[in-house]
Structures are given as structure tokens and as C-alpha cells.
Amino acid sequence: MSTIWYECKIKYRKTDETGGQKITTEPYLVDALSYTEAEKRINEEMAAYISEEFKIT
């Protein structure tokens, strides 16, 4: 079975060096069998690192 990579973009508020917040979008590659699995995996992974609300695109 071949490997399928999905690009997931996460949009969230990030605190910069000066203490201000800005909305940031970061791309991540996820190895999954379907888009649904990729979305589930990136959701679980990002929940451990981002305490606020985030959006997957």
C-alpha cells in the first residue's frame, strides 16, 4: 500500500515576541489513509500544543 500525505493547515492565535497576538496559519503534513483520518490525527496532535481554539483548513 502506498503512502498518502495530506497537507493540513492550522489557523490559530499565536503570541509573538512582544506579547501581542496575531492569527497565524501553519501547514503540516499528515500520513493517513483518508482525508477524514488526516483531520482526526491533526486535531488530536494540535490539541496537545494549542490550548485555544483552532481551525483546520
TORLODREN-891881 format. One record per residue (C-alpha): residue number from 1; x, y, z; residue in three letters. Coordinates in Angstrom, 1 decimal, m for minus. Layout:
# residues N
<num:NUM px:X py:Y pz:Z residu:ALA>
...
***
This chain:
# residues 57
<num:1 px:0.0 py:0.0 pz:0.0 residu:MET>
<num:2 px:1.4 py:3.4 pz:m0.9 residu:SER>
<num:3 px:1.7 py:6.3 pz:1.5 residu:THR>
<num:4 px:m0.7 py:9.2 pz:1.1 residu:ILE>
<num:5 px:0.2 py:12.6 pz:2.5 residu:TRP>
<num:6 px:m2.3 py:15.2 pz:3.3 residu:TYR>
<num:7 px:m1.5 py:18.9 pz:3.9 residu:GLU>
<num:8 px:m3.5 py:20.3 pz:6.8 residu:CYS>
<num:9 px:m3.4 py:24.0 pz:7.5 residu:LYS>
<num:10 px:m4.0 py:25.1 pz:11.1 residu:ILE>
<num:11 px:m5.2 py:28.6 pz:11.8 residu:LYS>
<num:12 px:m4.9 py:29.9 pz:15.4 residu:TYR>
<num:13 px:m3.9 py:32.9 pz:17.5 residu:ARG>
<num:14 px:m0.2 py:33.0 pz:18.3 residu:LYS>
<num:15 px:1.6 py:35.2 pz:20.8 residu:THR>
<num:16 px:4.6 py:36.9 pz:19.3 residu:ASP>
<num:17 px:7.9 py:38.0 pz:20.9 residu:GLU>
<num:18 px:6.4 py:41.4 pz:22.0 residu:THR>
<num:19 px:3.4 py:39.7 pz:23.8 residu:GLY>
<num:20 px:0.9 py:40.6 pz:21.1 residu:GLY>
<num:21 px:m1.4 py:38.1 pz:19.5 residu:GLN>
<num:22 px:m1.8 py:37.6 pz:15.8 residu:LYS>
<num:23 px:m3.7 py:35.0 pz:13.7 residu:ILE>
<num:24 px:m1.2 py:32.5 pz:12.1 residu:THR>
<num:25 px:m1.7 py:29.7 pz:9.6 residu:THR>
<num:26 px:0.8 py:26.9 pz:9.6 residu:GLU>
<num:27 px:0.9 py:23.9 pz:7.2 residu:PRO>
<num:28 px:1.5 py:20.3 pz:8.4 residu:TYR>
<num:29 px:1.9 py:17.1 pz:6.5 residu:LEU>
<num:30 px:m0.1 py:14.1 pz:7.8 residu:VAL>
<num:31 px:0.3 py:10.5 pz:6.7 residu:ASP>
<num:32 px:m3.2 py:9.0 pz:6.6 residu:ALA>
<num:33 px:m5.4 py:6.7 pz:4.5 residu:LEU>
<num:34 px:m8.2 py:9.2 pz:4.0 residu:SER>
<num:35 px:m8.9 py:12.9 pz:4.5 residu:TYR>
<num:36 px:m11.1 py:12.1 pz:7.5 residu:THR>
<num:37 px:m8.3 py:10.2 pz:9.2 residu:GLU>
<num:38 px:m5.9 py:13.0 pz:8.5 residu:ALA>
<num:39 px:m8.3 py:15.6 pz:10.0 residu:GLU>
<num:40 px:m8.7 py:13.4 pz:13.1 residu:LYS>
<num:41 px:m5.0 py:12.9 pz:13.6 residu:ARG>
<num:42 px:m4.0 py:16.5 pz:13.2 residu:ILE>
<num:43 px:m6.9 py:17.5 pz:15.5 residu:ASN>
<num:44 px:m5.6 py:15.2 pz:18.2 residu:GLU>
<num:45 px:m2.0 py:16.3 pz:17.7 residu:GLU>
<num:46 px:m2.7 py:20.0 pz:17.8 residu:MET>
<num:47 px:m4.9 py:19.8 pz:20.8 residu:ALA>
<num:48 px:m1.8 py:18.9 pz:22.8 residu:ALA>
<num:49 px:0.0 py:22.0 pz:21.7 residu:TYR>
<num:50 px:m2.6 py:24.7 pz:21.2 residu:ILE>
<num:51 px:m4.8 py:25.5 pz:24.3 residu:SER>
<num:52 px:m7.1 py:27.9 pz:22.4 residu:GLU>
<num:53 px:m9.5 py:27.4 pz:19.6 residu:GLU>
<num:54 px:m8.0 py:26.5 pz:16.2 residu:PHE>
<num:55 px:m9.4 py:25.8 pz:12.7 residu:LYS>
<num:56 px:m8.3 py:23.1 pz:10.2 residu:ILE>
<num:57 px:m8.4 py:24.0 pz:6.6 residu:THR>
***
